[in-house]
């Protein structure tokens, strides 16, 4: 079930111009997936971070990306950690929503 929730979350924020674009629902789906997996799966945290960013919740996106990096390093996922680190840099350089 968590994988289906993450799939939905990613689809809901994939294209801002799509009729189904819904960052709020994406956050709900991704949060539930993270709850179900104990916030211990990198791909779930990654999707949650993306959903937070799409919803304009930049602080939470940054915090969640940092947690995902820590988890990736703990799990030996060096490439995922590097990709997440690159995203963290982009998030930190994003102006806060007005």
ZABA-141498 format. One record per residue: residue number from 1; residue in one letter; chain; x, y, z of N, C-alpha, C in turn. Coordinates in steps of 0.05 Angstrom, whole numbers. Example, Ala and Ser with C-alpha at 12.3 -4.5 7.8 and 13.67 -1.06 7.14 Angstrom:
REM residues 2
+------+------+-------+--------+--------+--------+--------+---------+--------+--------+--------+--------+
: resi : resn : chain :  neast : nnorth :    nup : caeast : canorth :   caup :  ceast : cnorth :    cup :
+------+------+-------+--------+--------+--------+--------+---------+--------+--------+--------+--------+
:    1 :    A :     A :    264 :   -114 :    156 :    246 :     -90 :    156 :    264 :    -66 :    156 :
:    2 :    S :     A :    257 :    -45 :    142 :    273 :     -21 :    143 :    258 :      1 :    157 :
+------+------+-------+--------+--------+--------+--------+---------+--------+--------+--------+--------+
END
This chain:
REM residues 98
+------+------+-------+--------+--------+--------+--------+---------+--------+--------+--------+--------+
: resi : resn : chain :  neast : nnorth :    nup : caeast : canorth :   caup :  ceast : cnorth :    cup :
+------+------+-------+--------+--------+--------+--------+---------+--------+--------+--------+--------+
:    1 :    X :     A :     16 :    -24 :      0 :      0 :       0 :      0 :     17 :     26 :      0 :
:    2 :    X :     A :     39 :     26 :     15 :     55 :      51 :     14 :     65 :     58 :    -14 :
:    3 :    X :     A :     72 :     37 :    -29 :     82 :      42 :    -57 :     60 :     55 :    -74 :
:    4 :    X :     A :     35 :     47 :    -70 :     13 :      58 :    -85 :      9 :     87 :    -77 :
:    5 :    X :     A :     11 :     93 :    -51 :      8 :     120 :    -41 :     29 :    138 :    -53 :
:    6 :    X :     A :     54 :    129 :    -54 :     75 :     145 :    -65 :     72 :    149 :    -94 :
:    7 :    X :     A :     63 :    129 :   -108 :     58 :     132 :   -137 :     37 :    154 :   -141 :
:    8 :    X :     A :     16 :    153 :   -126 :     -5 :     174 :   -128 :      6 :    202 :   -121 :
:    9 :    X :     A :     22 :    203 :   -100 :     33 :     229 :    -92 :     51 :    241 :   -114 :
:   10 :    X :     A :     67 :    224 :   -127 :     84 :     233 :   -148 :     68 :    242 :   -173 :
:   11 :    X :     A :     47 :    228 :   -179 :     30 :     235 :   -202 :     16 :    262 :   -196 :
:   12 :    X :     A :      7 :    266 :   -172 :     -8 :     290 :   -165 :      9 :    316 :   -167 :
:   13 :    X :     A :     35 :    313 :   -167 :     52 :     337 :   -169 :     70 :    337 :   -193 :
:   14 :    X :     A :     66 :    318 :   -211 :     84 :     315 :   -234 :     82 :    338 :   -254 :
:   15 :    X :     A :     58 :    349 :   -257 :     54 :     370 :   -278 :     35 :    391 :   -268 :
:   16 :    X :     A :     46 :    415 :   -263 :     29 :     437 :   -253 :      6 :    444 :   -271 :
:   17 :    X :     A :      8 :    438 :   -296 :    -13 :     445 :   -315 :    -34 :    424 :   -318 :
:   18 :    X :     A :    -30 :    401 :   -306 :    -50 :     379 :   -308 :    -75 :    385 :   -291 :
:   19 :    X :     A :    -97 :    375 :   -301 :   -122 :     378 :   -286 :   -121 :    365 :   -259 :
:   20 :    X :     A :   -105 :    344 :   -256 :   -104 :     329 :   -231 :    -83 :    339 :   -212 :
:   21 :    X :     A :    -69 :    361 :   -218 :    -48 :     372 :   -201 :    -60 :    379 :   -174 :
:   22 :    X :     A :    -50 :    367 :   -152 :    -61 :     372 :   -126 :    -40 :    367 :   -104 :
:   23 :    X :     A :    -23 :    387 :    -99 :     -2 :     383 :    -79 :    -12 :    376 :    -51 :
:   24 :    X :     A :    -35 :    387 :    -43 :    -46 :     381 :    -17 :    -51 :    351 :    -14 :
:   25 :    X :     A :    -64 :    340 :    -34 :    -70 :     311 :    -33 :    -44 :    295 :    -35 :
:   26 :    X :     A :    -25 :    305 :    -50 :      1 :     291 :    -52 :     14 :    290 :    -25 :
:   27 :    X :     A :     14 :    312 :    -10 :     25 :     312 :     17 :     11 :    291 :     34 :
:   28 :    X :     A :    -15 :    290 :     34 :    -30 :     271 :     50 :    -22 :    242 :     43 :
:   29 :    X :     A :    -21 :    236 :     17 :    -13 :     209 :      9 :     15 :    202 :     17 :
:   30 :    X :     A :     34 :    221 :     13 :     62 :     215 :     20 :     65 :    213 :     51 :
:   31 :    X :     A :     52 :    230 :     66 :     54 :     228 :     95 :     43 :    201 :    104 :
:   32 :    X :     A :     22 :    192 :     93 :     11 :     166 :    101 :     30 :    143 :     94 :
:   33 :    X :     A :     42 :    145 :     71 :     62 :     124 :     63 :     86 :    124 :     82 :
:   34 :    X :     A :     95 :    148 :     90 :    117 :     150 :    109 :    109 :    138 :    136 :
:   35 :    X :     A :     84 :    144 :    145 :     74 :     133 :    170 :     75 :    103 :    169 :
:   36 :    X :     A :     65 :     92 :    147 :     63 :      63 :    145 :     90 :     49 :    144 :
:   37 :    X :     A :    111 :     64 :    136 :    138 :      52 :    135 :    156 :     63 :    157 :
:   38 :    X :     A :    145 :     76 :    177 :    160 :      86 :    199 :    180 :    108 :    192 :
:   39 :    X :     A :    175 :    122 :    171 :    193 :     143 :    162 :    222 :    132 :    158 :
:   40 :    X :     A :    224 :    108 :    148 :    250 :      95 :    145 :    257 :     87 :    117 :
:   41 :    X :     A :    241 :     95 :     98 :    246 :      88 :     70 :    253 :    113 :     54 :
:   42 :    X :     A :    276 :    113 :     42 :    286 :     136 :     28 :    267 :    146 :      6 :
:   43 :    X :     A :    256 :    127 :     -9 :    238 :     135 :    -31 :    212 :    147 :    -21 :
:   44 :    X :     A :    204 :    140 :      3 :    179 :     152 :     14 :    186 :    180 :     24 :
:   45 :    X :     A :    208 :    183 :     37 :    216 :     210 :     46 :    221 :    229 :     23 :
:   46 :    X :     A :    233 :    218 :      2 :    238 :     233 :    -23 :    212 :    244 :    -34 :
:   47 :    X :     A :    192 :    226 :    -36 :    166 :     235 :    -47 :    153 :    255 :    -29 :
:   48 :    X :     A :    155 :    251 :     -3 :    143 :     270 :     16 :    156 :    298 :     13 :
:   49 :    X :     A :    182 :    298 :     10 :    197 :     323 :      6 :    187 :    337 :    -19 :
:   50 :    X :     A :    184 :    322 :    -40 :    175 :     334 :    -66 :    146 :    345 :    -63 :
:   51 :    X :     A :    129 :    330 :    -49 :    102 :     340 :    -44 :    101 :    365 :    -28 :
:   52 :    X :     A :    118 :    366 :     -6 :    119 :     390 :     10 :    128 :    414 :     -7 :
:   53 :    X :     A :    148 :    410 :    -23 :    158 :     432 :    -40 :    136 :    442 :    -59 :
:   54 :    X :     A :    122 :    423 :    -71 :    101 :     431 :    -90 :     79 :    446 :    -75 :
:   55 :    X :     A :     74 :    439 :    -50 :     53 :     452 :    -34 :     62 :    479 :    -22 :
:   56 :    X :     A :     87 :    486 :    -28 :     98 :     511 :    -17 :    107 :    510 :     11 :
:   57 :    X :     A :    110 :    486 :     21 :    119 :     481 :     49 :    149 :    476 :     49 :
:   58 :    X :     A :    164 :    497 :     42 :    192 :     495 :     37 :    208 :    486 :     62 :
:   59 :    X :     A :    202 :    496 :     85 :    216 :     487 :    109 :    213 :    457 :    114 :
:   60 :    X :     A :    189 :    447 :    111 :    185 :     418 :    114 :    198 :    402 :     92 :
:   61 :    X :     A :    199 :    413 :     68 :    213 :     400 :     46 :    243 :    397 :     52 :
:   62 :    X :     A :    255 :    419 :     62 :    283 :     418 :     70 :    288 :    398 :     92 :
:   63 :    X :     A :    272 :    399 :    113 :    275 :     381 :    136 :    273 :    352 :    127 :
:   64 :    X :     A :    253 :    346 :    110 :    248 :     319 :    101 :    270 :    309 :     83 :
:   65 :    X :     A :    281 :    327 :     66 :    303 :     320 :     49 :    328 :    313 :     65 :
:   66 :    X :     A :    333 :    328 :     87 :    355 :     322 :    104 :    351 :    295 :    118 :
:   67 :    X :     A :    327 :    288 :    126 :    322 :     262 :    137 :    326 :    240 :    117 :
:   68 :    X :     A :    318 :    245 :     92 :    322 :     225 :     71 :    352 :    221 :     65 :
:   69 :    X :     A :    368 :    242 :     66 :    397 :     240 :     62 :    409 :    222 :     84 :
:   70 :    X :     A :    401 :    228 :    109 :    411 :     212 :    132 :    404 :    183 :    129 :
:   71 :    X :     A :    379 :    178 :    121 :    370 :     150 :    117 :    385 :    137 :     95 :
:   72 :    X :     A :    389 :    151 :     73 :    403 :     140 :     50 :    432 :    132 :     58 :
:   73 :    X :     A :    445 :    150 :     72 :    472 :     144 :     81 :    473 :    120 :    100 :
:   74 :    X :     A :    453 :    119 :    119 :    451 :      96 :    137 :    447 :     70 :    122 :
:   75 :    X :     A :    431 :     71 :    101 :    425 :      47 :     85 :    445 :     41 :     64 :
:   76 :    X :     A :    466 :     58 :     62 :    487 :      53 :     42 :    479 :     61 :     14 :
:   77 :    X :     A :    460 :     78 :     11 :    451 :      87 :    -15 :    465 :    113 :    -23 :
:   78 :    X :     A :    490 :    111 :    -30 :    507 :     135 :    -35 :    496 :    152 :    -58 :
:   79 :    X :     A :    488 :    139 :    -79 :    478 :     154 :   -103 :    452 :    169 :    -96 :
:   80 :    X :     A :    435 :    156 :    -82 :    410 :     169 :    -73 :    416 :    193 :    -55 :
:   81 :    X :     A :    435 :    189 :    -37 :    443 :     210 :    -18 :    454 :    234 :    -34 :
:   82 :    X :     A :    470 :    229 :    -54 :    481 :     251 :    -71 :    459 :    265 :    -86 :
:   83 :    X :     A :    441 :    251 :    -97 :    418 :     263 :   -112 :    401 :    280 :    -93 :
:   84 :    X :     A :    397 :    270 :    -69 :    381 :     285 :    -49 :    397 :    310 :    -40 :
:   85 :    X :     A :    423 :    307 :    -37 :    440 :     330 :    -29 :    438 :    352 :    -50 :
:   86 :    X :     A :    438 :    345 :    -76 :    435 :     364 :    -97 :    408 :    378 :    -96 :
:   87 :    X :     A :    387 :    363 :    -90 :    360 :     374 :    -87 :    360 :    393 :    -63 :
:   88 :    X :     A :    373 :    385 :    -41 :    373 :     402 :    -17 :    386 :    429 :    -23 :
:   89 :    X :     A :    407 :    429 :    -39 :    419 :     455 :    -47 :    399 :    472 :    -63 :
:   90 :    X :     A :    385 :    459 :    -81 :    365 :     474 :    -97 :    342 :    485 :    -79 :
:   91 :    X :     A :    333 :    468 :    -60 :    312 :     477 :    -42 :    320 :    500 :    -25 :
:   92 :    X :     A :    345 :    499 :    -15 :    355 :     521 :      2 :    359 :    547 :    -13 :
:   93 :    X :     A :    361 :    545 :    -39 :    365 :     569 :    -55 :    338 :    579 :    -67 :
:   94 :    X :     A :    316 :    565 :    -61 :    290 :     573 :    -70 :    279 :    595 :    -53 :
:   95 :    X :     A :    270 :    617 :    -65 :    258 :     638 :    -48 :    233 :    628 :    -34 :
:   96 :    X :     A :    229 :    637 :    -10 :    205 :     629 :      5 :    180 :    640 :     -8 :
:   97 :    X :     A :    158 :    624 :     -8 :    133 :     634 :    -20 :    123 :    659 :     -5 :
:   98 :    X :     A :    110 :    676 :    -21 :    100 :     701 :    -10 :     72 :    698 :      1 :
+------+------+-------+--------+--------+--------+--------+---------+--------+--------+--------+--------+
END
